[in-house]
Amino acid sequence: MSWKGSPMKQHLKAFGIVFILAAAGLWAYTQFFASKLNQAPAGYATIEAMEKEGVPNFVTKDLDGKPVELESFKGKVVILNFWASWCGPCIEEVPSLIKLIKEFKGDVQLIAVSGDSSRNDIDVFMKSFPEMKGANIHIVYDEDRSLMKQFQVARLPESLVLGTDHKLVKKVVGSIEWFNKDSVAYVQSLLAAKPAQ
């Protein structure tokens, strides 16, 4: 009789172990996603705050060591573009982005924040795109990723379009065609809007 009870006990024991492991896995899974859900509102709150109160001022340096302060561009549309030289979609959008900046002759400023791992990578990239060296284009090396962290950049390229009052009007994730009839009209409408006093 004992030989019949033994496999049953083994099955029950195995079932118990599987049940405990499944319960532990389910608990870990729900904890992981609960933590992700708890983090999401902070990101949304940041975007909402930037839309209502404006993008917080920051001071950094361009590749020549000159200070770049967001506040100094008040009254102008600013495109805060996060990119890297190894990022294919980033490279893809550069020509149309530069064309848009040049179209507005100083009324639109580009702050291009590089997430490259070395300054040398940026320098090599700049040789391929000499048009990025120009008025109204400010290339910044975010060596410690402080700006990317501040603006919660999740992937590259990512751009924040700021109105003349420096409130966030559009967040663009991924590569787009920056220079076309619609985008030019959109920027013109931003420039025509007077900042709230």
N, C-alpha and C positions, 0 to 999 in steps of 0.2 A: 504494500500500500504506500509506503514512503516514497517509492520511486515515482509514483504518479503526482504526489504533492510537490515534489521538488521543482519540476519545470514550471508549475503554476506559480510557485513563489518567485522563481526567476523572472517569469513574465511580469508579475506584479511589481517586482523590484525594478525591472527595466522600464516599465511604464511610469513608475514613480520618478525615476531619474529623468526620463524624457520630459515628463510634465514639469518638473522643477527647472530644467534647463530652458524649456519653452517659456515658462513664466518669467524667468530671469531675463531671457532675451527680449520678451515683450516689454518688460519694465525698462530695460536699457534703451530700447527703441523709443518708447514714449518719453523718457527723460531727455533723450537727445533732441527730439523734435520739439518738446516743450521748451527747452532752452533756446532753440532757434526761433520759436514763435515769440518768446519773451524778448529776444534781441531785435526783432523786426520793428516794433513800434519806435524804438530809439532812432532807427534810420529814417523812418517816415516822419518822426517829429523834427528831425534835423532838416529835412527837405521842406516841411511845412513852415518851420521857423525861417528858413532862408527865403521862402516865398513871401512871408508876411513882414519880417523884420529886416531882411537883407542879408547878404553874405557877410560873415564877419571879416573885418579887415585883417590883412596879414602883410608882413614885410619879409621879403626874401631877396636873393641876389640873382642876377642873370649870369650868363656864361663869362661875361667880361668883368664880373665882380661889382657891377653897378646895382644899387638898390632898386627893387621893384616893389612898390606898395600899392595895393589894390585901391586904397582911398584916393590916391593921386589921379585916378582915372574917372572920378565922379563926373557925371554929365555925358559919359561915353558908354556905348555898349561894350561889354567885355565878354570875350569867350575864354573861359578857363578850360584848357584842353589837356587831358592827361594821356600820355603816350609813351612809347619806347621804340628804340631803333630796331629791335628784334620783332616788333609787332607788325605783321603784314597788313592788317586792316588800317593801322595807324598810318603807315606809309602811303597806302592807297588814297587816303583822304587829304593828304598834305597839299597837293596842287590846288584842289578846289577851295580848301580853307584859306590858303595864301591869296588866291584870286579874290575871295570875298573880302578879306582884310584890305587889300589894295584898292578895291572898288570904292571904299568909303573914306579914303584919304585922311585917316586919323580919327574919324568919328567912331571907329570900331578898333578895339585893342585886343590882341591875342596874347594871352599868357600861356605858353606851352610848357607844361610841367613834365619833365622826363623821369620815368621810373627805371632808367637803365642802371645796370650794376656797376658801370664804370664811366668816368668822364670821357675816356678814350673812345668808347662806343658812340657817344654823342658827337664827338669831333669828326669821326669817320662818316657818320650819317650826314653831318652838316656839309661835308665836301660834296656829297651827292645832291644836296638840296641847298645851293647857295642862296636861292631866293628867300630862304627863311631868315637870312640876315638882312633885316631891313627895318625901316621905321614902323612903329606900331606893332612890332613882333618882339616878344620878350621870351627868350628861351631860358628855362630854369631847370637846374639839376637838383631833383629832390632826393639827395643822397641818403638821407635818413628816413625817407618815406613819410615825413611829418605832415606834408600837405595832403598826401594820399590818405593818410589816416584821418586827418581832420575832416576831409570831405567824403570819407567812407567810400573810396573808389573800389569797386568790386572787380572790374575787368577793364582792359584797355582795347580801343580808345574809349574814353568817357569824357563828355564835355558838359560844362554848365554855361548856359547863356544868361547873362545878367543884363537887365535893363539899365537905363541911364541913372536910375536911383540905386543900382546894384542889388535889386531884389531878383531872386531867381525866377526866370520866366520859362525856362525850358532846360530839362536834363536830357542829354542824348547819350545813350549807351550803344556802342558799336559805331561802325564806320558809316558815314552818309556822304552824299554829294552836297557840298556846302554852297556851291555857286550855281544857282539856277534862278529862274524868274520868281519863283515862290519865295525862296530864301532871301533874295534881295528885297522883295516887297515886305517881307516880314521884318527884316532889320530896319527898313525905312520906317515902318510903323512904330517900332521901338524908339527910334530916334525922334519921331514926331511927338511921342507921348511925353508930357512934361512931368518931371519928378514931383511927387507930393511934398508939400511944404510942411 
